[in-house]
């Protein structure tokens, strides 16, 4: 959960993945963005609840040096905002 507006979370996700991975945007909607590449697939989805933004992250891999670790790093950046 964060105070960052949903559209800003998705913008930040696109900027983060572009700067830190070779993943491409595979799908995009008003409440989610999916990235796909050689290291795996990650989906960031947002919704608003009681003035806060819920950020849901999912990947197709388990923990390791792959898309899951990159996704964790992205989520960590939201806490520093």
C-alpha angles and dihedrals in degrees: 000000000000141000090234112111115252095246090053092051090054092046090050090049091054091048093046096048092045092052098041108032144030091237117131128215104260099175135006135184137160091276105030148031127201123203124198135185147122093302094052144270128299129186125196115194128180137195134172124239127171093341095310131101119236112209117203118192127187135172136184094233139067123240114302140099093312144079093316093062091046090051092050089052090052092051090050090057090060091061091056094054 
